[in-house]
Amino acid sequence: MKVMAQIAMVMNLDKCIGCHTCSVTCKQAWTNREGVEYVWFNNVETRPGVGYPRTWEDQNRWEGGWQRTRAGKLKPRSGGRLRKLATIFHNPTLPDIADYYEPWTYEYDKLLSAPRGERTQPTARPLNQLTGEPIDKVTWSSAWDDDLGGSTETLSEDPVLRDMSIQVRTEIEDAFMFYLPRICEHCLNPTCVASCPSGAMYKRTEDGIVLVDQNRCRGWRMCVSGCPYKKVFFNHKSGKAEKCTLCYPRLEAGQPTVCSETCVGRLRYLGVLLYDADRVAEAASVADPRDLYEAQRAILLDPFDPEVIAGAEREGVPRGWVQAAQQSPIWDLISTYEVALPLHPEYRTLPMVWYIPPLSPVVDQVTASGNDGENHKILYSAISNMRIPLEYLAGLFTAGDTRPVERVLRRLAAMRSYMRDINLGRPTQEEIAAAVGMTGAELQKMHRLLAIAKYDDRYVVPTTHTETPRGIAGLDAAIADFPGQRNLTVAAFHGLGEGAPAACREGSERGPKINLASWPTGTRPAAMFPDTKAKQ
């Protein structure tokens, strides 16, 4: 057993409102520059739909991920070394700009500089950000079919609907939809790393984040083809591959990713998982794709197991990381409560961004029919006939096996019914919890984590230095400015503590910087209101 640590994420799709705040903040932080105008490390898709890039799930076309050979071994679907060598100068399975979209901006200067006119208003024509040429008509973007806006035109192209042979109604009043936020999966068995001829793609041993060495990248773009989630992009300005970094500079300081920090619905969870690296190939090679979900769960290790703790110490996993794994919301959602599922496990990459499938529409549908939408007995019988077909969710999260999806939805429904009795002051019904293989206490803990969890409960991210507190606690500790503190904490990094660089700590001639987070009520910081009369 080789114990390794992995930073992982879980998203609760029941809480995503499709506001795209995560996408916008990620864009501003990472891809707001020349060469990556069309790139969205984080995007939110409306499902069913074609996604970004279009039909990225159609591996018969894109040949991403792994495939199992007759001998039980794995090889990239896009081919081995010989095929990559033969196509290194011409890769036929790359998405082109039409599969993404032509990025555009507007002639805002025309609005500001246009002379005053009496008959016509000035207009700002769309301009192609790649060529600078005017665009006659904008026809597609990264979220063009948002909120089923293009359902009648694109619904038939959804690869999951096609592969599962699901027939759904396309009328807006009868259709279903939910949001699917996507980032790089930072897989345990990433095909992009195996596909890179120059060895520029690598997976960090300390936290499992998949990155691109810009100095070694030669722009072959085999990683773009190899990634089944199409979350590796090509920078046409630098000629290098780029991808989501999971905001590793923030993680090293104990902060969550930008997309998590700014999520309006508070649907994202970050934490540490421990896994057995010796069994990764075994888990990814199981014969039946429907067994991949359980195989992936099986290699995740219990952070409270003494043998696992000893194994982590032998492999050099810091003690603080083991403690973070014990407090991890990811471990609870995946293994304790078993409500989180991986995205497309059939790609055999063992993804590390998991999802809690949506339940809300079934509650609304039951309520609309005149029944009690929170009654567990009614909900259990309605789940199999819910507006979002179980087969569709299974096509996304369990390689077509509806049983794990139905078990998750039943547990979510049981949690709602059980907590309603508590909130209304009625006696609890333990049979509700027993019906889904849980106890009432477990349902209450799961409800706290999913519904009212605080900042430090949702983001359990260990800092680079185990002695540095994380999250809100780390900020408070830095503000306290303990004597002799020399660690670069979050607050110190921003010039708020002794560990910050001297130039930041000293500030300008007005005096030291002011930390608005800890400004005592009723005081008047002199640095914010300098005495101008004294200078005169």
Disulfide bonds with the S-S distance in Angstrom:
none
